């Protein structure tokens, strides 16, 4: 006996109820076993009671096989009671255990409360129409059972409507085995035709599911591309926005330099008085002569009058000659130099004005281009947002259609499997 494995088998060991008590004690102590096989033994009601206590108190067991024993309706009722307390059992096999409608009613009621049981096998028993109807009623609300095996029981044509309703119900049942029961040939033909129709519908459903899945994938790819494009546009917009402050600062700096140069040119003034020195000397000489006349006597004034007149004329001539020479020589050269400087400054001023106008024009063009880019980005972002919203709405619609088609596909699968099983039951070869 492997006490550390997850599976343990006591198949065909000729075990009795007393042996089952020992096994039940071992099951209570072992924390590793998940799948228990007690098939082909002689276990009865006492063993069922012990196993029911194990299922009710030990949450680790997931599979329990009790085929070909002597549990009967009472043993089935005990196991059904334990299912109401157990939350881990996935598969339960009770084939060939002399279970009738009474035991089937108890097991069907247990399916109503058990949260995860997926497979229930009851083949080779004596379950009739009442048990079948009980399973149909419970399975209308059960959302966990995937397989129900009722092969070789006593189900008759009286349950035909219930069987068809079970096949067409909106649940998770994928496999229903009703072979070797007491159904008529006519009902078998109806089941065969229904299965054929469900096969066609299933094929169409699968095609529709694949088509919807392809459309959803295409829409997702389109959304991914749009998101990538939007990210690139946003990055470019941020880059342009980051360049604007730098360009504005450069433009302001050039404008400031231009204004400083204009102010310096406007404040510069040139005034030239070439004969100022000689005029001062003449005024001083005249004042000196007047002082001399006041000190000299009239006689001396008469004598010196002619001398000073001659001297004054000489000084006038000298002054005029100096003025003419300065005007024609040194002053003319200085004026030419000043005129050249002013011309150069005028040229520089004109060049600066041209640069300033070009910078202003470039700034205006850049501002216009920036506004155009902003408008284009705004329009593009609005278009992309609208397209994304449309795609999201389309995806939601396609997803809803996909879920509905998948649900219908599940229903059709159940009906196809059921009718196929019915065909196999009537035509085993």
SULUR-V728629 format. One record per residue. N is the residue number from 0. PHI is phi as a letter, one per 30 degrees, with the letter a starting at -180 (* if undefined). Layout:
n:N phi:PHI
n:N phi:PHI
//
This chain:
n:0 phi:*
n:1 phi:d
n:2 phi:d
n:3 phi:c
n:4 phi:d
n:5 phi:c
n:6 phi:b
n:7 phi:b
n:8 phi:b
n:9 phi:c
n:10 phi:d
n:11 phi:h
n:12 phi:c
n:13 phi:h
n:14 phi:d
n:15 phi:c
n:16 phi:d
n:17 phi:d
n:18 phi:d
n:19 phi:d
n:20 phi:d
n:21 phi:d
n:22 phi:d
n:23 phi:d
n:24 phi:d
n:25 phi:d
n:26 phi:d
n:27 phi:d
n:28 phi:d
n:29 phi:d
n:30 phi:c
n:31 phi:c
n:32 phi:d
n:33 phi:c
n:34 phi:c
n:35 phi:c
n:36 phi:c
n:37 phi:c
n:38 phi:d
n:39 phi:h
n:40 phi:b
n:41 phi:b
n:42 phi:d
n:43 phi:b
n:44 phi:d
n:45 phi:d
n:46 phi:d
n:47 phi:d
n:48 phi:d
n:49 phi:d
n:50 phi:d
n:51 phi:d
n:52 phi:d
n:53 phi:d
n:54 phi:d
n:55 phi:d
n:56 phi:c
n:57 phi:c
n:58 phi:d
n:59 phi:c
n:60 phi:d
n:61 phi:c
n:62 phi:b
n:63 phi:b
n:64 phi:c
n:65 phi:b
n:66 phi:d
n:67 phi:h
n:68 phi:b
n:69 phi:b
n:70 phi:d
n:71 phi:i
n:72 phi:d
n:73 phi:d
n:74 phi:d
n:75 phi:d
n:76 phi:d
n:77 phi:d
n:78 phi:d
n:79 phi:d
n:80 phi:d
n:81 phi:d
n:82 phi:d
n:83 phi:d
n:84 phi:c
n:85 phi:d
n:86 phi:b
n:87 phi:b
n:88 phi:d
n:89 phi:c
n:90 phi:b
n:91 phi:b
n:92 phi:c
n:93 phi:b
n:94 phi:d
n:95 phi:h
n:96 phi:b
n:97 phi:h
n:98 phi:c
n:99 phi:c
n:100 phi:d
n:101 phi:d
n:102 phi:d
n:103 phi:d
n:104 phi:d
n:105 phi:d
n:106 phi:d
n:107 phi:d
n:108 phi:d
n:109 phi:d
n:110 phi:d
n:111 phi:d
n:112 phi:c
n:113 phi:d
n:114 phi:d
n:115 phi:b
n:116 phi:d
n:117 phi:c
n:118 phi:b
n:119 phi:b
n:120 phi:c
n:121 phi:b
n:122 phi:d
n:123 phi:i
n:124 phi:c
n:125 phi:b
n:126 phi:d
n:127 phi:c
n:128 phi:d
n:129 phi:d
n:130 phi:d
n:131 phi:d
n:132 phi:d
n:133 phi:d
n:134 phi:d
n:135 phi:d
n:136 phi:d
n:137 phi:d
n:138 phi:d
n:139 phi:d
n:140 phi:c
n:141 phi:d
n:142 phi:b
n:143 phi:b
n:144 phi:d
n:145 phi:c
n:146 phi:b
n:147 phi:b
n:148 phi:c
n:149 phi:b
n:150 phi:d
n:151 phi:h
n:152 phi:c
n:153 phi:b
n:154 phi:d
n:155 phi:c
n:156 phi:d
n:157 phi:d
n:158 phi:c
n:159 phi:e
n:160 phi:d
n:161 phi:d
n:162 phi:d
n:163 phi:d
n:164 phi:d
n:165 phi:d
n:166 phi:d
n:167 phi:c
n:168 phi:d
n:169 phi:c
n:170 phi:b
n:171 phi:c
n:172 phi:d
n:173 phi:c
n:174 phi:b
n:175 phi:b
n:176 phi:c
n:177 phi:b
n:178 phi:d
n:179 phi:h
n:180 phi:c
n:181 phi:c
n:182 phi:c
n:183 phi:d
n:184 phi:d
n:185 phi:d
n:186 phi:d
n:187 phi:d
n:188 phi:d
n:189 phi:d
n:190 phi:d
n:191 phi:d
n:192 phi:d
n:193 phi:d
n:194 phi:d
n:195 phi:d
n:196 phi:d
n:197 phi:d
n:198 phi:d
n:199 phi:d
n:200 phi:d
n:201 phi:d
n:202 phi:d
n:203 phi:d
n:204 phi:d
n:205 phi:d
n:206 phi:d
n:207 phi:d
n:208 phi:d
n:209 phi:d
n:210 phi:d
n:211 phi:d
n:212 phi:d
n:213 phi:d
n:214 phi:d
n:215 phi:d
n:216 phi:d
n:217 phi:d
n:218 phi:d
n:219 phi:d
n:220 phi:d
n:221 phi:d
n:222 phi:d
n:223 phi:d
n:224 phi:d
n:225 phi:d
n:226 phi:d
n:227 phi:d
n:228 phi:d
n:229 phi:d
n:230 phi:d
n:231 phi:d
n:232 phi:d
n:233 phi:d
n:234 phi:d
n:235 phi:d
n:236 phi:d
n:237 phi:d
n:238 phi:d
n:239 phi:d
n:240 phi:d
n:241 phi:d
n:242 phi:d
n:243 phi:d
n:244 phi:e
n:245 phi:d
n:246 phi:d
n:247 phi:d
n:248 phi:d
n:249 phi:d
n:250 phi:d
n:251 phi:d
n:252 phi:d
n:253 phi:d
n:254 phi:d
n:255 phi:d
n:256 phi:d
n:257 phi:d
n:258 phi:d
n:259 phi:d
n:260 phi:d
n:261 phi:d
n:262 phi:d
n:263 phi:d
n:264 phi:d
n:265 phi:d
n:266 phi:d
n:267 phi:d
n:268 phi:b
n:269 phi:b
n:270 phi:b
n:271 phi:b
n:272 phi:b
n:273 phi:d
n:274 phi:c
n:275 phi:d
n:276 phi:d
n:277 phi:d
n:278 phi:d
n:279 phi:d
n:280 phi:d
n:281 phi:d
n:282 phi:d
n:283 phi:d
n:284 phi:d
n:285 phi:d
n:286 phi:d
n:287 phi:d
n:288 phi:d
n:289 phi:d
n:290 phi:d
n:291 phi:d
n:292 phi:d
n:293 phi:d
n:294 phi:d
n:295 phi:d
n:296 phi:d
n:297 phi:d
n:298 phi:d
n:299 phi:d
n:300 phi:d
n:301 phi:d
n:302 phi:d
n:303 phi:d
n:304 phi:d
n:305 phi:d
n:306 phi:d
n:307 phi:d
n:308 phi:d
n:309 phi:d
n:310 phi:d
n:311 phi:d
n:312 phi:d
n:313 phi:d
n:314 phi:d
n:315 phi:d
n:316 phi:d
n:317 phi:d
n:318 phi:d
n:319 phi:d
n:320 phi:d
n:321 phi:d
n:322 phi:d
n:323 phi:d
n:324 phi:d
n:325 phi:d
n:326 phi:d
n:327 phi:d
n:328 phi:c
n:329 phi:d
n:330 phi:d
n:331 phi:d
n:332 phi:d
n:333 phi:d
n:334 phi:d
n:335 phi:d
n:336 phi:d
n:337 phi:d
n:338 phi:d
n:339 phi:d
n:340 phi:d
n:341 phi:d
n:342 phi:d
n:343 phi:d
n:344 phi:d
n:345 phi:d
n:346 phi:d
n:347 phi:d
n:348 phi:d
n:349 phi:d
n:350 phi:d
n:351 phi:d
n:352 phi:d
n:353 phi:d
n:354 phi:d
n:355 phi:d
n:356 phi:d
n:357 phi:d
n:358 phi:d
n:359 phi:d
n:360 phi:d
n:361 phi:d
n:362 phi:d
n:363 phi:d
n:364 phi:d
n:365 phi:d
n:366 phi:d
n:367 phi:d
n:368 phi:d
n:369 phi:d
n:370 phi:d
n:371 phi:d
n:372 phi:d
n:373 phi:d
n:374 phi:d
n:375 phi:d
n:376 phi:d
n:377 phi:d
n:378 phi:d
n:379 phi:d
n:380 phi:d
n:381 phi:d
n:382 phi:d
n:383 phi:d
n:384 phi:d
n:385 phi:d
n:386 phi:d
n:387 phi:d
n:388 phi:d
n:389 phi:d
n:390 phi:d
n:391 phi:d
n:392 phi:d
n:393 phi:d
n:394 phi:d
n:395 phi:d
n:396 phi:d
n:397 phi:d
n:398 phi:d
n:399 phi:d
n:400 phi:d
n:401 phi:d
n:402 phi:d
n:403 phi:d
n:404 phi:d
n:405 phi:d
n:406 phi:d
n:407 phi:d
n:408 phi:d
n:409 phi:d
n:410 phi:d
n:411 phi:d
n:412 phi:d
n:413 phi:d
n:414 phi:d
n:415 phi:d
n:416 phi:d
n:417 phi:d
n:418 phi:d
n:419 phi:d
n:420 phi:d
n:421 phi:d
n:422 phi:d
n:423 phi:d
n:424 phi:d
n:425 phi:d
n:426 phi:b
n:427 phi:d
n:428 phi:c
//
